[in-house]
Amino acid sequence: MTTFMLSSANAHLWGGNGAGAALSLALVYGGLAQLLAGMWEFVRKNTFGALAFTSYGAFWIGVYLLLNVVKSPTSLAVYLLSWTIFTFYMWIASFQASKMLAILFTLLLVT
């Protein structure tokens, strides 16, 4: 949902009004909720799920801060490149899990 909101705001589907809603969703749902889900996965001893949820929760909090506080296109580009590399390694690790998880990380990697 957060990816859809931010992508549609970037495509200017709502004019200038969508960016605020997308960034709010990035902080609360994409960031905080995934961070909490990662902690719950850690308690359940699911290390892959814990790593994925906490990492991508931190990703969305970082996106919020970069777009609201830093506002540097170069910083955002380097940030997204580093997360692409991380996602590539998560994609490889997902091959040891279920086929559906591997498909999910394949789709995440190409976006």
Phi, psi and omega in degrees: 000316180296318179297317178299314181298314182291321179294318179290329174292320177296329178276002178060039179289337180246020185071225180267002187271346187278337185296318180297316178295319180295319180290324176297317178295323178298320181288312188275306185276310180290325183267290187296314182296319179290325177298316177295319177299322177296322178294320178294322177295324177296317178298325179279002179066029174262091187293323179295313178297320179297315179296315182296308184294315181293321181294312181287335170297315177295325177303311183291326175296319177296320177299315178303312182294319180296320183277335181262326187253305186284311178055046179242116179300324179293317178298318179296319180297315179294319178300311181293325176296316180296324177287332174295318178296316178300316180296325176300315179293324176293325178298314179297317180295331182292343178295336179278350180261208183284162178296323180296321178294322177295321177295317179301314180288333173296313179294322178295321181294322182281348176266000000 
